[in-house]
Amino acid sequence: MEKQVIEIGGEAVGVVVPDQDRLKFVAVKYHVWDLDSKRFNSADEVRAAIRKLMSDPSAAGPRATVRDLTAA
């Protein structure tokens, strides 16, 4: 396994790098940040997770907002 750029719609959104027997996703675009550092079995599995996240953002879980971070 080698590192591989992951593109969605012609835009690079991250890379996968070998991590033990799997691939670790490193996000480079904010809209896929929820998948950063997650491990996958293949680049196709990463792309499927990105498509799912983009079609249903709640699938990745809650995100902190600027309001959450400044309301202290």
Protein Blocks (a to p, Z undefined) as FASTA:
>chain_A
ZZddddeehiafbdcddehjbccdddfbfklmmmgoiacfbfklmmmmmmmmmmmmmlno
paddfklmmmZZ
